[in-house]
């Protein structure tokens, strides 16, 4: 059974957290204009804005953590060195190569 995006929004509204958001008139006007321009509902635009805010906050936390930055640098180097493969065929090829050696 396939569900439409609106159905997911309905489920979220009925089973997720419902709230009233009171905005200053100018911010409300800007939000409605942005939603219309992006062809989204105001609700979808607010959810997206919150997700982007939380992602930026998490990124800032990672950038402030030397251990996390070191791990990311190591992961990037592993990709450059070819130690990371993508897709099932690539993994199967890697395993065949290991068995042959």
OpenMM code with the backbone's topology and positions (N, CA, C; nanometers):
from openmm import Vec3, app, unit

residues = "UNK UNK UNK UNK UNK UNK UNK UNK UNK UNK UNK UNK UNK UNK UNK UNK UNK UNK UNK UNK UNK UNK UNK UNK UNK UNK UNK UNK UNK UNK UNK UNK UNK UNK UNK UNK UNK UNK UNK UNK UNK UNK UNK UNK UNK UNK UNK UNK UNK UNK UNK UNK UNK UNK UNK UNK UNK UNK UNK UNK UNK UNK UNK UNK UNK UNK UNK UNK UNK UNK UNK UNK UNK UNK UNK UNK UNK UNK UNK UNK UNK UNK UNK UNK UNK UNK UNK UNK UNK UNK UNK UNK UNK UNK UNK UNK UNK UNK UNK UNK UNK".split()
positions = [
    Vec3(0.0842, -0.1180, 0.0000),
    Vec3(0.0000, 0.0000, 0.0000),
    Vec3(0.0884, 0.1239, 0.0000),
    Vec3(0.0656, 0.2120, -0.0926),
    Vec3(0.1437, 0.3343, -0.1027),
    Vec3(0.0667, 0.4502, -0.0422),
    Vec3(0.1361, 0.5315, 0.0371),
    Vec3(0.0718, 0.6455, 0.1011),
    Vec3(0.1241, 0.7742, 0.0399),
    Vec3(0.0361, 0.8683, 0.0228),
    Vec3(0.0771, 0.9976, -0.0321),
    Vec3(0.1437, 1.0810, 0.0764),
    Vec3(0.2143, 1.1851, 0.0347),
    Vec3(0.2799, 1.2753, 0.1298),
    Vec3(0.1770, 1.3399, 0.2215),
    Vec3(0.0605, 1.3736, 0.1673),
    Vec3(-0.0436, 1.4339, 0.2502),
    Vec3(-0.0914, 1.3377, 0.3573),
    Vec3(-0.0952, 1.2087, 0.3252),
    Vec3(-0.1373, 1.1098, 0.4232),
    Vec3(-0.0372, 1.1065, 0.5388),
    Vec3(0.0924, 1.1131, 0.5065),
    Vec3(0.1934, 1.1157, 0.6115),
    Vec3(0.1762, 1.2406, 0.6991),
    Vec3(0.1502, 1.3546, 0.6365),
    Vec3(0.1265, 1.4767, 0.7129),
    Vec3(0.0061, 1.4602, 0.8045),
    Vec3(-0.1003, 1.3970, 0.7532),
    Vec3(-0.2192, 1.3737, 0.8348),
    Vec3(-0.1863, 1.2848, 0.9532),
    Vec3(-0.1102, 1.1769, 0.9281),
    Vec3(-0.0723, 1.0881, 1.0375),
    Vec3(0.0114, 1.1617, 1.1405),
    Vec3(0.1055, 1.2440, 1.0932),
    Vec3(0.1898, 1.3183, 1.1857),
    Vec3(0.1056, 1.4137, 1.2688),
    Vec3(0.0124, 1.4806, 1.2036),
    Vec3(-0.0706, 1.5765, 1.2752),
    Vec3(-0.1518, 1.5068, 1.3825),
    Vec3(-0.2059, 1.3910, 1.3501),
    Vec3(-0.2929, 1.3233, 1.4456),
    Vec3(-0.2158, 1.2455, 1.5509),
    Vec3(-0.0976, 1.1983, 1.5198),
    Vec3(-0.0241, 1.1153, 1.6141),
    Vec3(0.1058, 1.1796, 1.6609),
    Vec3(0.1483, 1.2868, 1.5960),
    Vec3(0.2695, 1.3559, 1.6358),
    Vec3(0.2350, 1.4687, 1.7319),
    Vec3(0.3309, 1.5552, 1.7504),
    Vec3(0.3096, 1.6667, 1.8406),
    Vec3(0.2370, 1.7789, 1.7660),
    Vec3(0.1219, 1.8190, 1.8165),
    Vec3(0.0482, 1.9313, 1.7585),
    Vec3(0.0772, 2.0541, 1.8429),
    Vec3(0.0882, 2.1685, 1.7785),
    Vec3(0.1175, 2.2900, 1.8531),
    Vec3(0.0656, 2.4113, 1.7782),
    Vec3(0.0513, 2.5183, 1.8505),
    Vec3(0.0157, 2.6467, 1.7909),
    Vec3(0.1411, 2.7316, 1.7903),
    Vec3(0.1676, 2.7932, 1.6783),
    Vec3(0.2860, 2.8776, 1.6648),
    Vec3(0.2403, 3.0205, 1.6410),
    Vec3(0.2713, 3.1077, 1.7328),
    Vec3(0.2342, 3.2484, 1.7189),
    Vec3(0.3576, 3.3268, 1.6737),
    Vec3(0.3444, 3.3919, 1.5606),
    Vec3(0.4562, 3.4655, 1.5017),
    Vec3(0.4213, 3.6127, 1.4906),
    Vec3(0.5234, 3.6988, 1.4957),
    Vec3(0.4989, 3.8393, 1.4631),
    Vec3(0.4469, 3.8488, 1.3191),
    Vec3(0.3662, 3.9466, 1.2917),
    Vec3(0.2995, 3.9596, 1.1618),
    Vec3(0.3989, 3.9582, 1.0462),
    Vec3(0.5089, 4.0292, 1.0596),
    Vec3(0.6064, 4.0358, 0.9502),
    Vec3(0.6680, 3.8984, 0.9226),
    Vec3(0.7016, 3.8256, 1.0286),
    Vec3(0.7592, 3.6922, 1.0121),
    Vec3(0.6564, 3.5963, 0.9529),
    Vec3(0.5319, 3.6091, 0.9959),
    Vec3(0.4243, 3.5271, 0.9403),
    Vec3(0.4083, 3.5532, 0.7910),
    Vec3(0.4119, 3.6793, 0.7512),
    Vec3(0.4019, 3.7144, 0.6089),
    Vec3(0.5182, 3.6557, 0.5297),
    Vec3(0.6397, 3.6671, 0.5842),
    Vec3(0.7577, 3.6127, 0.5171),
    Vec3(0.7493, 3.4607, 0.5052),
    Vec3(0.7020, 3.3956, 0.6100),
    Vec3(0.6882, 3.2502, 0.6090),
    Vec3(0.5879, 3.2062, 0.5029),
    Vec3(0.4744, 3.2716, 0.4987),
    Vec3(0.3715, 3.2369, 0.3998),
    Vec3(0.4224, 3.2610, 0.2568),
    Vec3(0.4959, 3.3697, 0.2369),
    Vec3(0.5509, 3.3986, 0.1041),
    Vec3(0.6528, 3.2924, 0.0634),
    Vec3(0.7388, 3.2530, 0.1580),
    Vec3(0.8387, 3.1494, 0.1286),
    Vec3(0.7713, 3.0161, 0.0977),
    Vec3(0.6690, 2.9826, 0.1743),
    Vec3(0.5964, 2.8568, 0.1510),
    Vec3(0.5328, 2.8569, 0.0125),
    Vec3(0.4714, 2.9666, -0.0213),
    Vec3(0.4070, 2.9758, -0.1531),
    Vec3(0.5105, 2.9674, -0.2653),
    Vec3(0.6203, 3.0385, -0.2473),
    Vec3(0.7273, 3.0373, -0.3488),
    Vec3(0.7843, 2.8974, -0.3679),
    Vec3(0.7979, 2.8229, -0.2587),
    Vec3(0.8540, 2.6878, -0.2656),
    Vec3(0.7488, 2.5808, -0.2932),
    Vec3(0.6245, 2.6242, -0.3071),
    Vec3(0.5131, 2.5323, -0.3327),
    Vec3(0.5010, 2.4271, -0.2233),
    Vec3(0.5113, 2.4742, -0.1004),
    Vec3(0.4943, 2.3895, 0.0171),
    Vec3(0.3850, 2.4502, 0.1034),
    Vec3(0.3329, 2.3692, 0.1930),
    Vec3(0.2408, 2.4234, 0.2919),
    Vec3(0.3228, 2.4995, 0.3961),
    Vec3(0.2574, 2.5836, 0.4724),
    Vec3(0.3265, 2.6536, 0.5812),
    Vec3(0.3818, 2.5501, 0.6793),
    Vec3(0.3028, 2.4476, 0.7074),
    Vec3(0.3470, 2.3411, 0.7983),
    Vec3(0.4762, 2.2775, 0.7477),
    Vec3(0.4791, 2.2384, 0.6202),
    Vec3(0.5988, 2.1764, 0.5630),
    Vec3(0.7181, 2.2715, 0.5688),
    Vec3(0.6935, 2.3987, 0.5462),
    Vec3(0.8014, 2.4978, 0.5494),
    Vec3(0.8572, 2.5127, 0.6897),
    Vec3(0.7706, 2.5125, 0.7899),
    Vec3(0.8162, 2.5220, 0.9289),
    Vec3(0.8948, 2.3971, 0.9673),
    Vec3(0.8452, 2.2791, 0.9295),
    Vec3(0.9159, 2.1546, 0.9606),
    Vec3(1.0542, 2.1555, 0.8960),
    Vec3(1.0618, 2.1967, 0.7696),
    Vec3(1.1903, 2.2039, 0.7002),
    Vec3(1.2851, 2.3017, 0.7706),
    Vec3(1.2338, 2.4168, 0.8090),
    Vec3(1.3173, 2.5160, 0.8776),
    Vec3(1.3724, 2.4607, 1.0090),
    Vec3(1.2899, 2.3883, 1.0820),
    Vec3(1.3352, 2.3289, 1.2090),
    Vec3(1.4402, 2.2218, 1.1821),
    Vec3(1.4171, 2.1380, 1.0811),
    Vec3(1.5153, 2.0343, 1.0468),
    Vec3(1.6487, 2.0958, 1.0073),
    Vec3(1.6447, 2.2029, 0.9275),
    Vec3(1.7690, 2.2698, 0.8867),
    Vec3(1.8400, 2.3321, 1.0059),
    Vec3(1.7635, 2.3919, 1.0963),
    Vec3(1.8215, 2.4507, 1.2169),
    Vec3(1.8910, 2.3440, 1.3013),
    Vec3(1.8231, 2.2327, 1.3231),
    Vec3(1.8805, 2.1254, 1.4045),
    Vec3(2.0027, 2.0641, 1.3373),
    Vec3(2.0005, 2.0502, 1.2045),
    Vec3(2.1158, 1.9964, 1.1323),
    Vec3(2.2352, 2.0913, 1.1434),
    Vec3(2.2104, 2.2208, 1.1316),
    Vec3(2.3189, 2.3193, 1.1442),
    Vec3(2.3765, 2.3168, 1.2856),
    Vec3(2.2902, 2.3002, 1.3817),
    Vec3(2.3344, 2.2940, 1.5213),
    Vec3(2.4212, 2.1700, 1.5447),
    Vec3(2.3778, 2.0573, 1.4892),
    Vec3(2.4551, 1.9347, 1.5020),
    Vec3(2.5895, 1.9474, 1.4312),
    Vec3(2.5902, 2.0105, 1.3134),
    Vec3(2.7147, 2.0328, 1.2404),
    Vec3(2.8111, 2.1174, 1.3231),
    Vec3(2.7592, 2.2199, 1.3862),
    Vec3(2.8436, 2.3052, 1.4711),
    Vec3(2.9020, 2.2250, 1.5870),
    Vec3(2.8230, 2.1346, 1.6428),
    Vec3(2.8721, 2.0515, 1.7532),
    Vec3(2.9825, 1.9583, 1.7049),
    Vec3(2.9654, 1.9012, 1.5865),
    Vec3(3.0680, 1.8116, 1.5318),
    Vec3(3.1963, 1.8899, 1.5049),
    Vec3(3.1829, 2.0087, 1.4468),
    Vec3(3.3007, 2.0901, 1.4170),
    Vec3(3.3752, 2.1314, 1.5434),
    Vec3(3.3055, 2.1386, 1.6556),
    Vec3(3.3681, 2.1773, 1.7817),
    Vec3(3.4315, 2.0578, 1.8533),
    Vec3(3.4131, 1.9374, 1.8003),
    Vec3(3.4631, 1.8151, 1.8643),
    Vec3(3.5839, 1.7623, 1.7875),
    Vec3(3.7052, 1.7784, 1.8435),
    Vec3(3.8257, 1.7333, 1.7729),
    Vec3(3.8242, 1.5850, 1.7386),
    Vec3(3.7688, 1.5020, 1.8261),
    Vec3(3.7638, 1.3573, 1.8006),
    Vec3(3.6738, 1.3270, 1.6807),
    Vec3(3.5614, 1.3944, 1.6715),
    Vec3(3.4707, 1.3738, 1.5588),
    Vec3(3.5369, 1.4193, 1.4289),
    Vec3(3.6082, 1.5308, 1.4326),
    Vec3(3.6770, 1.5801, 1.3129),
    Vec3(3.7866, 1.4834, 1.2688),
    Vec3(3.8572, 1.4253, 1.3663),
    Vec3(3.9612, 1.3283, 1.3336),
    Vec3(3.8991, 1.2055, 1.2667),
    Vec3(3.7872, 1.1580, 1.3209),
    Vec3(3.7200, 1.0411, 1.2635),
    Vec3(3.6710, 1.0696, 1.1219),
    Vec3(3.6189, 1.1887, 1.0998),
    Vec3(3.5749, 1.2269, 0.9654),
    Vec3(3.6919, 1.2341, 0.8687),
    Vec3(3.8055, 1.2872, 0.9145),
    Vec3(3.9245, 1.2952, 0.8296),
    Vec3(3.9735, 1.1552, 0.7934),
    Vec3(3.9690, 1.0637, 0.8895),
    Vec3(4.0097, 0.9261, 0.8623),
    Vec3(3.9151, 0.8605, 0.7616),
    Vec3(3.7870, 0.8853, 0.7759),
    Vec3(3.6884, 0.8285, 0.6831),
    Vec3(3.7096, 0.8835, 0.5426),
    Vec3(3.7354, 1.0135, 0.5326),
    Vec3(3.7612, 1.0739, 0.4017),
    Vec3(3.8850, 1.0127, 0.3376),
    Vec3(3.9894, 0.9909, 0.4179),
    Vec3(4.1116, 0.9311, 0.3649),
    Vec3(4.0864, 0.7878, 0.3203),
    Vec3(4.0038, 0.7150, 0.3926),
    Vec3(3.9708, 0.5770, 0.3539),
    Vec3(3.9012, 0.5748, 0.2186),
    Vec3(3.8124, 0.6708, 0.1951),
    Vec3(3.7451, 0.6800, 0.0652),
    Vec3(3.8477, 0.7090, -0.0436),
    Vec3(3.9368, 0.8049, -0.0181),
    Vec3(4.0401, 0.8390, -0.1173),
    Vec3(4.1305, 0.7207, -0.1488),
    Vec3(4.1601, 0.6403, -0.0455),
    Vec3(4.2489, 0.5254, -0.0632),
    Vec3(4.1791, 0.4067, -0.1282),
    Vec3(4.0493, 0.4179, -0.1514),
    Vec3(3.9742, 0.3087, -0.2123),
    Vec3(3.9329, 0.2011, -0.1144),
    Vec3(3.9407, 0.2301, 0.0142),
    Vec3(3.9029, 0.1323, 0.1162),
    Vec3(3.7522, 0.1261, 0.1380),
    Vec3(3.6782, 0.2092, 0.0688),
    Vec3(3.5332, 0.2123, 0.0813),
    Vec3(3.4755, 0.1802, -0.0553),
    Vec3(3.3812, 0.0863, -0.0586),
    Vec3(3.3169, 0.0505, -0.1835),
    Vec3(3.1676, 0.0742, -0.1701),
    Vec3(3.1011, 0.0950, -0.2829),
    Vec3(2.9587, 0.1239, -0.2846),
    Vec3(2.8864, 0.0223, -0.3709),
    Vec3(2.7755, -0.0269, -0.3254),
    Vec3(2.6917, -0.1165, -0.4033),
    Vec3(2.7255, -0.2621, -0.3820),
    Vec3(2.6273, -0.3466, -0.4063),
    Vec3(2.6450, -0.4895, -0.3808),
    Vec3(2.7474, -0.5532, -0.4739),
    Vec3(2.7502, -0.5108, -0.5994),
    Vec3(2.8479, -0.5691, -0.6930),
    Vec3(2.9902, -0.5347, -0.6520),
    Vec3(3.0124, -0.4147, -0.6055),
    Vec3(3.1459, -0.3755, -0.5609),
    Vec3(3.1882, -0.4571, -0.4394),
    Vec3(3.0954, -0.4815, -0.3485),
    Vec3(3.1268, -0.5613, -0.2301),
    Vec3(3.1566, -0.7056, -0.2703),
    Vec3(3.0761, -0.7614, -0.3607),
    Vec3(3.1015, -0.8985, -0.4068),
    Vec3(3.2384, -0.9090, -0.4734),
    Vec3(3.2734, -0.8096, -0.5542),
    Vec3(3.4048, -0.8100, -0.6182),
    Vec3(3.5174, -0.8024, -0.5166),
    Vec3(3.4986, -0.7221, -0.4144),
    Vec3(3.5988, -0.7112, -0.3089),
    Vec3(3.6136, -0.8442, -0.2357),
    Vec3(3.5027, -0.9091, -0.2069),
    Vec3(3.5085, -1.0383, -0.1388),
    Vec3(3.5726, -1.1448, -0.2249),
    Vec3(3.5421, -1.1449, -0.3560),
    Vec3(3.6074, -1.2417, -0.4471),
    Vec3(3.7582, -1.2203, -0.4481),
    Vec3(3.7988, -1.0942, -0.4477),
    Vec3(3.9420, -1.0644, -0.4467),
    Vec3(4.0096, -1.1098, -0.3187),
    Vec3(3.9418, -1.0994, -0.2085),
    Vec3(3.9988, -1.1437, -0.0808),
    Vec3(4.0078, -1.2959, -0.0753),
    Vec3(3.9073, -1.3649, -0.1272),
    Vec3(3.9099, -1.5116, -0.1268),
    Vec3(4.0227, -1.5661, -0.2145),
    Vec3(4.0471, -1.4940, -0.3263),
    Vec3(4.1505, -1.5395, -0.4219),
    Vec3(4.2903, -1.5224, -0.3641),
    Vec3(4.3077, -1.4304, -0.2714),
    Vec3(4.4434, -1.4075, -0.2190),
    Vec3(4.4772, -1.4931, -0.1005),
] * unit.nanometer
topology = app.Topology()
chain = topology.addChain("A")
for resn in residues:
    res = topology.addResidue(resn, chain)
    for name in ("N", "CA", "C"):
        topology.addAtom(name, app.Element.getBySymbol(name[0]), res)
